[in-house]
């Protein structure tokens, strides 16, 4: 199982993504979030059932189940879809687990 925790930023919402794969190709997702919009995205992904990891990771942006489910989000730069895809990669051994960071600042 791969687990990704997303603290999305100024919105303050927390999301926990778990991805499980028995064969390194098919993956099931479990997503819990304080955000109602992410919860709708999670419902869509869980309703899709088992996903083919290769179709999720190796297709053009916007052409997979994860990014299609992101239509429920109201903020286009939400980092949760990237977290979901990272969880899929790690669960299916398509990437090693490594934290990703965005350092955001503004000069006054």
Secondary structure, DSSP 4 states (H G I P E B T S, - for coil): -EEEEEE-STT--EEEEEEE-SSSSEEEEEEEES-HHHHHHHHHHHHH-SEEHHHHHSS-TTSSHHHHHGGG-S-TT-SHHHHHHHHHHHHTTSS-------------
